[in-house]
Amino acid sequence: MGAEGFDVVVVGAGHAGCEAARAVSLMGLKTCLMTINLENIAQMSCNPAIGGLAKGHLVREIDALGGIMGLLADETGIHFRLLNRSRGGAVQAPRAQSDKALYRSTMTQWLEKIPSLTLCEGIVTDIITENSRACGIKTMDGHTIPAQAVIVTPGTFLNGKIHIGLHHYSAGRADEPASHELSENLKALGLKRFRLKTGTPMRLHKDSIDWGQFKAQAGDEEPVPFSFRTHKDLQNKISCYIGHTNAKTHAIINQSLDKSPLYSGKITGIGPRYCPSIEDKVVKFPHHKRHQFFLELEGLDTVEVYVNGISSSLPLEVQRDILKSIPGLTEAEILRPAYGIEYDAFFPTQLYPTLETRSIQNLYLAGQINGTSGYEEAAALGLMAGINTALKVKGQSPFLLRRDEAYIAVLIDDLISKGVEEPYRLFTSRAEYRLQLRIDNADTRLMSYGKELGLIDDTTFHIFEQKKDRIQRVLTILEFKTVPTEAKKTVRLKDMLKKPGVTFEQVRKHLPSDEDLTAEDIRHIESEIKYEGYLIKQAKDIARILRIDREKIPAQMDFHRVPGLSREAREKLEEYRPRTMGEAKKIPSLTPAAITNLHITIKLQQWKGQQKTKNRAPAKKEA
């Protein structure tokens, strides 16, 4: 660690920190990535899997902007599936099970090859500030590192507390120390925090499982890569297995709730609604006679099996009883017990859209500290924080995406404007423009940005442009070429493809034979044609909304005189003094009704002003 300091220091080397540090360094700044343990960079603390519904969309967008998660998932994947393959392109998403150890070691190797990036080990206790501006960090051993900006990505380490039954202890995750001082320091800097909870299932020895009792789930015959930069064939190397709990399992859990920290009051943090523990599932969904789980090997060179769907904070002896109640797991050996973990997060409404804190300049927060759950959400936030930190240090304009451009924008906008009360998870349903936010067109939407930012190289961008030209040629042919029908009429190929049940392969025979299309090209073409009517309507809606967002709010606007606003809404508007309607929409906790009232009031004032101008105009003299 050089005494001369760095341009940027990133605190925490999880999925958010790795994306942030890599982006900053590739954008030309001297960067330090600080972590408690260099052996655990990009550790997959929970399931060693990447992607899934909406999450897979995020990874595609990260990749299109030049991030690393998609490439790494392809490089280390051992089981690949495209979810919702039989449904429309807007809700299809890739998922891959990765080799946990290989993912970690490969990330480290790739980061070590970046000349302007230094990997450092230490426990950060303080963000050094001067005049409400972050200017470095201090570690537990008293060492200080000056920097022009700091990005904090601590995962679950801030005041982390692990629960196994009624026993608990301080930890950031199993066998790693929690970070107490940094959380207290951020609070002392004026940032407001709250408590969240998550958990992880037990890990089992693969040789202690009776695999014949479970249904095998193979990967796809033709795996779909995450990265637009992956040009090799992907290989499935394992199968996953599906199992179910039963009435005996549920009885054991119900009889043991007094030993659960979740139901005894020991855990005060709010857990993830959409990834609940097994005890939560049994209590909240008593009408379900069984719950599905998956047995997933954590890597090719390990005996550890991840029990996806049975996360818990019950005592170890109860965890053993749960396994004994499930055929195929009666002799299962627990290598690592399931546990729940509480940790500090900081309200994301304290952030600008760039993820810079409002109260401390040049201090950025990303990942679970913002109240999110999941590797993919963390990586997306880390990438955007890294990009905007680099731009700020270089004196350039921030990089902001709109909700109609990316799921990443939906994620950030939801966090900073609505806030969170529980760990936030992204879903396709959260995006109002999801028909155009598909995995097949993430490069079309975002790769030009990645090129401008310096995160996409010339070769990758050239391949992308060739793909765009190839797809456009086919779309033009489909638009204008007609073929005869059985009714002795003609039909455009595009209209033929629009019909329900008709696939691209059924119209492909009418195309020139020299069109060498990839499976990715075909998915893109099919979606563009089949969704065309909806996409045209959405484009009109987007244009209208953007027009409203750009409308200026008078500088001297008296928000206390806007009718129909609550006291809180008036106070918020006075505090933030938005310059445009778009900025007003970003104000935390401001309701759509308040925005509508403000817009109507401004329009009425403009109309009254125009009427006064007309009345003052001199009448024309008659000839």
Summary of the structure (lengths in Angstrom):
residues: 623
radius of gyration: 26.8
end to end distance: 86.8
largest distance: 106.2
contacts: 2142
relative contact order: 0.13
helix: 41%
strand: 21%
